[in-house]
């Protein structure tokens, strides 16, 4: 049985249910993160452009899926938004407040509203701490409980919310399966009652039989608690199911952004078309022609001039694509379908 068949039917995100508010919960404007890299002991200092001038919004209660090949900068973007990694430049605005200039005390208060679920449930939990300590630590740090008894009751409530029994709190991470550990990670993220959660490939390290359970759990929690997600994944089928909108990333940049239904029906960027053509489709009537890109992904240490995708693009035109960088622009005003391409397909 495929993962898609295990996902709860009839619960795919519906973008029409999320009207665009006047002010998004999160706004990212020209955000960048460059890592300095020295080639050799006396080599010249270069910069790895992990995130290169990214802009997008996320509405309250929405799930924005973020997809792209490994190494394109997805996880770095998610961690930079939370300031787990300091940005090189750009703006992060959360609920109208500028995040980048915040000092440690202001940032600690914001941590209650912005959390992360890590990719690997094996390495993200302290093996020397019990589940009660792992989940309850944030409750103590943010002074959300009054004493050990209230903390125990709150931890038990959080474990029940993610489908774990009360007696799990006395055990250690190594005593649980991968799926159970990820549930513990989700409970830890929920402990401070956040509004926004970065889900950094939360199912990629799990067995296929468990992945759908975690995706369905996240959907249930979003419905119950009104959560907003940035869902990072390379599994396009899952992203299509859980997301209201999807952003496609290539070499540190967003190349296309649209509602999930619109992106899968009318994908305009050549990279998006190639990426989506690789999704396995069991229904022969829905199968697409596989588009195989030539060449390799360029190094973020030496990105190509002009459009980063032009060396592999079948529509690239010399003199334009290899010299100028396309801006992410809305194809039709009000459509909320954005593409960074001089010659988008189907336009």
LINCORTA-V720106 format. One record per backbone hydrogen bond with DSSP energy under -1.0 kcal/mol. CO is the residue of the C=O (numbers start at 1). NH is the residue of the N-H. If there is no record, write none. Layout:
BEGIN
co->CO nh->NH
co->CO nh->NH
END
This chain:
BEGIN
co->3 nh->7
co->8 nh->11
co->14 nh->17
co->15 nh->18
co->25 nh->95
co->26 nh->58
co->27 nh->93
co->28 nh->56
co->29 nh->91
co->31 nh->54
co->32 nh->88
co->32 nh->89
co->33 nh->50
co->33 nh->51
co->35 nh->48
co->37 nh->46
co->44 nh->39
co->46 nh->37
co->48 nh->35
co->48 nh->50
co->51 nh->33
co->54 nh->31
co->56 nh->28
co->58 nh->25
co->58 nh->26
co->59 nh->62
co->62 nh->229
co->63 nh->244
co->63 nh->245
co->64 nh->231
co->65 nh->247
co->66 nh->233
co->67 nh->249
co->69 nh->72
co->72 nh->252
co->73 nh->77
co->74 nh->78
co->75 nh->79
co->76 nh->80
co->77 nh->81
co->78 nh->82
co->79 nh->84
co->79 nh->85
co->89 nh->32
co->91 nh->29
co->92 nh->99
co->93 nh->27
co->94 nh->97
co->97 nh->94
co->99 nh->102
co->103 nh->107
co->104 nh->108
co->105 nh->109
co->106 nh->110
co->107 nh->111
co->110 nh->113
co->110 nh->114
co->113 nh->195
co->113 nh->196
co->115 nh->198
co->117 nh->200
co->120 nh->124
co->126 nh->129
co->130 nh->134
co->131 nh->135
co->132 nh->136
co->133 nh->137
co->136 nh->140
co->137 nh->141
co->138 nh->142
co->139 nh->144
co->140 nh->143
co->147 nh->151
co->148 nh->152
co->149 nh->153
co->150 nh->154
co->151 nh->155
co->152 nh->156
co->153 nh->157
co->154 nh->158
co->155 nh->159
co->156 nh->160
co->157 nh->161
co->158 nh->162
co->159 nh->164
co->160 nh->163
co->165 nh->168
co->166 nh->169
co->167 nh->170
co->168 nh->171
co->169 nh->132
co->171 nh->131
co->172 nh->175
co->173 nh->176
co->177 nh->181
co->178 nh->182
co->179 nh->183
co->180 nh->184
co->181 nh->185
co->182 nh->186
co->183 nh->187
co->184 nh->188
co->185 nh->189
co->186 nh->190
co->190 nh->193
co->195 nh->228
co->196 nh->115
co->197 nh->230
co->198 nh->117
co->199 nh->201
co->199 nh->232
co->203 nh->206
co->207 nh->210
co->207 nh->211
co->210 nh->214
co->211 nh->215
co->212 nh->216
co->213 nh->217
co->214 nh->218
co->215 nh->219
co->216 nh->220
co->217 nh->221
co->218 nh->222
co->219 nh->223
co->220 nh->224
co->221 nh->225
co->222 nh->226
co->228 nh->197
co->229 nh->64
co->230 nh->199
co->231 nh->66
co->232 nh->201
co->234 nh->236
co->235 nh->239
co->236 nh->240
co->237 nh->241
co->238 nh->242
co->239 nh->243
co->241 nh->13
co->244 nh->260
co->245 nh->65
co->246 nh->258
co->247 nh->67
co->248 nh->255
co->248 nh->256
co->250 nh->253
co->252 nh->52
co->253 nh->250
co->255 nh->340
co->256 nh->248
co->257 nh->338
co->258 nh->246
co->259 nh->263
co->260 nh->264
co->261 nh->265
co->262 nh->266
co->268 nh->345
co->269 nh->273
co->270 nh->274
co->271 nh->275
co->272 nh->276
co->273 nh->277
co->275 nh->278
co->276 nh->279
co->283 nh->286
co->300 nh->49
co->307 nh->310
co->309 nh->312
co->317 nh->320
co->317 nh->321
co->320 nh->323
co->320 nh->324
co->321 nh->307
co->329 nh->339
co->332 nh->335
co->337 nh->331
co->338 nh->257
co->339 nh->329
co->344 nh->347
END
